Amino acid sequence: MSQPLKCSLCEEAATVHLSQVVQGKVTKVHLCEACAQKGGATDPAIFQLADALIAPAVAPSLICPHCGFTDIDFRKRGRLGCPDCWKTFGDALGGLLIKVQHEATHVGRAPVGVAPVGQLRHRLEVARTEMEVAIAAEDFEGAARLRDEIAQLELQLRHS
């Protein structure tokens, strides 16, 4: 008969077995009941494999000035703390954001058929820039179309 696996932290008999894949590397942890309770393994929403392994503490490199949320908090929770976090973490998370939401900026969420306010504001900024370029290039017809679009976007933003 095979020997039972021992807890990765205290050498007691392991009853909780966890596997995590990070960047293609599989990490397995075996915990006894006491260590699993202490590490929060019974609450999957809170449990973090890295915490169970008692990884050395890493100092945060980014901190949101509005809510105090850090890059370490983001790695643990998988979400940001407040709308200002998007400004603080935007550059560091650019590649990830493009993969997740196909945009490097946060545009919010809205019901189906209604554009999020963030998307409207973003399009408004882009349209204003395009209108300035059209005017500089003396494309007055294009500038007029953009002027009308800008007026429509501003109206939508006032009503949202």
C-alpha positions in Angstrom: 0.0 0.0 0.0 1.3 3.5 -0.9 2.2 6.1 1.7 -0.3 9.0 2.0 1.0 12.3 0.7 2.3 14.7 3.4 1.2 18.3 3.8 3.5 20.7 1.9 3.6 23.0 5.0 3.7 20.8 8.1 4.3 17.2 7.1 0.9 15.9 8.5 -1.1 13.6 6.3 -2.6 15.6 3.3 -6.3 15.5 2.7 -6.6 18.5 0.4 -4.8 18.3 -3.0 -4.7 21.4 -5.3 -3.2 22.0 -8.7 -2.6 25.3 -10.4 -1.3 26.1 -13.9 0.5 29.4 -14.2 2.1 30.2 -17.6 2.1 26.6 -18.6 3.7 25.3 -15.4 1.8 23.0 -13.1 2.2 23.5 -9.4 0.7 20.9 -7.0 0.1 21.5 -3.3 -0.9 18.9 -0.7 -2.4 20.3 2.6 -3.6 18.8 5.8 -7.0 19.8 7.0 -5.6 22.4 9.5 -3.3 24.1 6.9 -6.1 24.1 4.3 -8.4 25.9 6.8 -5.7 28.4 7.7 -4.9 29.1 4.1 -8.6 29.5 3.2 -8.7 26.5 0.9 -12.3 25.8 1.9 -13.4 29.1 0.3 -12.5 29.0 -3.4 -13.4 32.6 -3.9 -10.6 33.7 -1.4 -8.1 30.9 -1.6 -4.8 31.7 -3.3 -2.3 29.0 -4.0 0.6 31.4 -3.5 -0.6 32.3 0.0 -0.8 28.6 0.9 2.9 28.1 -0.1 3.8 31.2 2.0 5.6 32.8 -0.9 8.0 35.6 0.0 6.2 38.9 0.1 6.7 41.1 -2.9 6.4 44.8 -2.6 3.8 46.4 -4.8 5.2 48.3 -7.7 1.9 50.2 -8.6 -0.6 51.7 -6.1 -3.8 53.5 -7.1 -3.7 57.0 -5.5 -7.5 57.0 -5.1 -8.3 53.7 -3.4 -4.9 52.3 -2.5 -5.3 49.1 -4.6 -2.0 47.6 -5.7 -0.8 45.4 -8.5 -0.5 42.6 -6.0 -4.2 43.0 -5.1 -5.0 42.8 -8.8 -3.0 39.5 -9.2 -4.8 38.0 -6.2 -8.4 39.1 -7.1 -8.2 39.4 -10.9 -10.0 42.7 -10.9 -9.3 46.3 -10.1 -10.5 48.3 -7.1 -12.0 51.5 -8.6 -12.4 53.4 -11.9 -9.2 55.4 -11.2 -7.3 52.1 -11.1 -7.7 51.9 -14.9 -5.5 55.1 -15.2 -2.9 53.8 -12.7 -2.6 50.2 -14.1 -3.6 50.9 -17.7 0.0 50.9 -19.2 1.1 47.9 -17.2 -2.0 45.9 -18.1 -2.3 47.1 -21.7 -1.5 43.7 -23.3 -3.8 41.9 -20.9 -6.6 44.4 -21.4 -6.4 44.0 -25.2 -6.7 40.2 -24.9 -9.6 40.4 -22.4 -11.8 43.2 -23.8 -10.2 44.1 -27.2 -9.5 47.6 -26.0 -6.6 49.1 -24.0 -8.9 51.5 -22.2 -11.8 50.7 -19.9 -15.1 51.7 -21.6 -17.5 50.3 -19.1 -20.6 48.1 -19.5 -24.1 48.8 -20.6 -27.3 47.0 -21.5 -27.5 45.5 -25.0 -28.2 48.1 -27.6 -26.9 51.0 -25.6 -23.3 52.2 -25.9 -21.4 52.5 -22.6 -20.6 56.1 -21.6 -16.9 55.3 -21.8 -17.2 54.2 -25.4 -19.2 57.4 -26.3 -16.5 59.6 -24.7 -13.8 57.7 -26.4 -15.5 58.0 -29.8 -16.1 61.7 -29.1 -12.4 62.3 -28.5 -11.5 60.4 -31.6 -14.1 62.3 -33.7 -12.8 65.7 -32.5 -9.2 64.7 -33.4 -10.3 63.5 -36.8 -12.2 66.7 -37.4 -9.1 68.8 -36.6 -7.1 66.7 -39.1 -9.9 67.1 -41.7 -9.9 70.9 -41.2 -6.1 71.1 -41.5 -6.3 69.0 -44.7 -9.1 71.3 -46.0 -11.5 68.4 -46.2 -14.5 70.5 -45.2 -17.1 67.9 -46.2 -15.4 65.3 -43.9 -15.1 67.9 -41.2 -18.8 68.7 -41.5 -19.7 65.0 -41.2 -17.5 64.7 -38.1 -19.1 67.9 -36.7 -22.5 66.3 -37.0 -21.3 63.1 -35.4 -19.8 65.0 -32.5 -23.1 66.8 -32.0 -24.9 63.5 -32.0 -22.4 62.0 -29.5 -22.7 65.0 -27.2 -26.5 64.6 -27.2 -26.2 60.9 -26.4 -23.8 61.7 -23.5 -26.2 64.3 -22.1 -29.1 61.8 -22.1 -27.1 59.0 -20.5 
